[in-house]
């Protein structure tokens, strides 16, 4: 079955270099803050964090507007707590195959 979905791929740009320069503890603090913000905003916008990808995540949304709103707000909030790192977001929308409950 094909269903409409919007996917966002989010990444903290420069995380590997930041970790090398400032150490695991500093990187862990930024990563923890980023994940906390992402979880809170996912709930607020009705999107699902499909999986964590190291210093990023994959988001699945039923509609485009929720996904875009999530991404904009995440970028805004991450700029405050994840500095000096910046957020990169890619969004794709269309029909996805729903197979055994996964899209």
TANOR-V108720 format. One record per residue. N is the residue number from 1. RES is the residue in one letter. PSI is psi in degrees with one decimal (999 if undefined). OMEGA is omega in degrees with one decimal (none if undefined). D_CENTER is the distance of its C-alpha to the mean C-alpha in Angstrom with 1 decimal. Layout:
N | RES | PSI | OMEGA | D_CENTER
N | RES | PSI | OMEGA | D_CENTER
//
This chain:
1 | X | 133.9 | 178.1 | 25.9
2 | X | 134.3 | -177.4 | 23.7
3 | X | 147.6 | 177.1 | 21.3
4 | X | 131.6 | 178.4 | 19.3
5 | X | 154.7 | 171.5 | 15.6
6 | X | 132.5 | -178.7 | 12.7
7 | X | 139.3 | 173.6 | 9.8
8 | X | 137.9 | 174.5 | 6.8
9 | X | 121.0 | -173.0 | 5.9
10 | X | 139.3 | -177.0 | 3.9
11 | X | 138.1 | 171.6 | 6.6
12 | X | 108.6 | -176.2 | 8.9
13 | X | 129.1 | 178.4 | 12.0
14 | X | 11.3 | -175.7 | 15.2
15 | X | -42.3 | -178.4 | 14.1
16 | X | -45.4 | 178.7 | 16.8
17 | X | -38.1 | 177.5 | 19.5
18 | X | -44.3 | 179.5 | 18.6
19 | X | -42.9 | 179.6 | 19.1
20 | X | -37.4 | -176.2 | 22.3
21 | X | -36.8 | -171.4 | 23.6
22 | X | -7.7 | 175.4 | 22.8
23 | X | 166.5 | -175.6 | 22.7
24 | X | -38.0 | -177.8 | 20.8
25 | X | -45.6 | 179.0 | 21.2
26 | X | -42.4 | 178.9 | 19.8
27 | X | -39.8 | 178.3 | 16.7
28 | X | -37.1 | 177.9 | 16.4
29 | X | -43.2 | 178.4 | 16.6
30 | X | -43.7 | -179.5 | 13.8
31 | X | -40.9 | 178.1 | 11.5
32 | X | -43.1 | 178.0 | 12.8
33 | X | -44.3 | 179.4 | 12.3
34 | X | -47.3 | -178.5 | 8.7
35 | X | -37.8 | 177.6 | 8.2
36 | X | -44.7 | 177.9 | 10.8
37 | X | -45.0 | -179.1 | 9.4
38 | X | -43.0 | 179.0 | 6.2
39 | X | -47.6 | -178.9 | 8.9
40 | X | -45.6 | -177.7 | 11.3
41 | X | -33.5 | 177.4 | 9.7
42 | X | -44.4 | 178.0 | 8.8
43 | X | -42.8 | -177.9 | 12.5
44 | X | -31.4 | -176.0 | 13.7
45 | X | -0.2 | 177.7 | 12.5
46 | X | 33.9 | 175.0 | 13.3
47 | X | 164.3 | -176.5 | 10.3
48 | X | 133.3 | 171.5 | 9.7
49 | X | 106.5 | -176.3 | 7.3
50 | X | -37.4 | 177.2 | 9.4
51 | X | 154.1 | 174.4 | 9.0
52 | X | 139.7 | -178.3 | 8.0
53 | X | 67.5 | -178.0 | 8.9
54 | X | -108.4 | 179.7 | 10.7
55 | X | 25.9 | 179.2 | 9.0
56 | X | -173.5 | 178.8 | 5.6
57 | X | 164.7 | 175.5 | 4.2
58 | X | 127.3 | -177.6 | 5.6
59 | X | 140.9 | 174.6 | 6.0
60 | X | 132.0 | 179.6 | 9.7
61 | X | 150.3 | 177.6 | 11.7
62 | X | -30.3 | 178.5 | 15.5
63 | X | 158.9 | -174.9 | 15.9
64 | X | -44.0 | -173.9 | 14.6
65 | X | -42.4 | 179.3 | 15.3
66 | X | -40.5 | -178.5 | 13.0
67 | X | -43.8 | 179.9 | 10.0
68 | X | -42.6 | 178.3 | 11.2
69 | X | -42.5 | 176.1 | 12.0
70 | X | -49.4 | -176.3 | 8.7
71 | X | -41.9 | -179.7 | 7.3
72 | X | -45.8 | -179.5 | 10.7
73 | X | -38.1 | 177.6 | 10.8
74 | X | -44.0 | 178.9 | 7.7
75 | X | -41.7 | 180.0 | 9.2
76 | X | -49.6 | -178.0 | 12.5
77 | X | -36.4 | 180.0 | 12.0
78 | X | -30.6 | -179.9 | 10.3
79 | X | -26.9 | 178.8 | 13.3
80 | X | -47.1 | -171.3 | 15.6
81 | X | -13.5 | -177.9 | 14.6
82 | X | 6.5 | 179.1 | 13.1
83 | X | 140.6 | 13.0 | 16.0
84 | X | 7.5 | -179.1 | 17.3
85 | X | 151.0 | 176.4 | 14.1
86 | X | 161.7 | -177.2 | 12.3
87 | X | 139.0 | 171.9 | 8.8
88 | X | 136.6 | -177.7 | 8.9
89 | X | 132.5 | 171.4 | 7.4
90 | X | 136.7 | -177.4 | 9.5
91 | X | 135.2 | 175.5 | 10.4
92 | X | 141.1 | -177.7 | 13.2
93 | X | 144.6 | 178.9 | 15.4
94 | X | -158.8 | 179.2 | 18.5
95 | X | 134.2 | 179.2 | 20.2
96 | X | 153.9 | 177.9 | 19.0
97 | X | 125.0 | 174.7 | 21.4
98 | X | 115.6 | -175.6 | 21.3
99 | X | 120.4 | -179.3 | 22.9
100 | X | 39.3 | 177.3 | 23.7
101 | X | -7.0 | 179.2 | 21.1
102 | X | 142.3 | 177.1 | 18.2
103 | X | 999 | none | 16.9
//
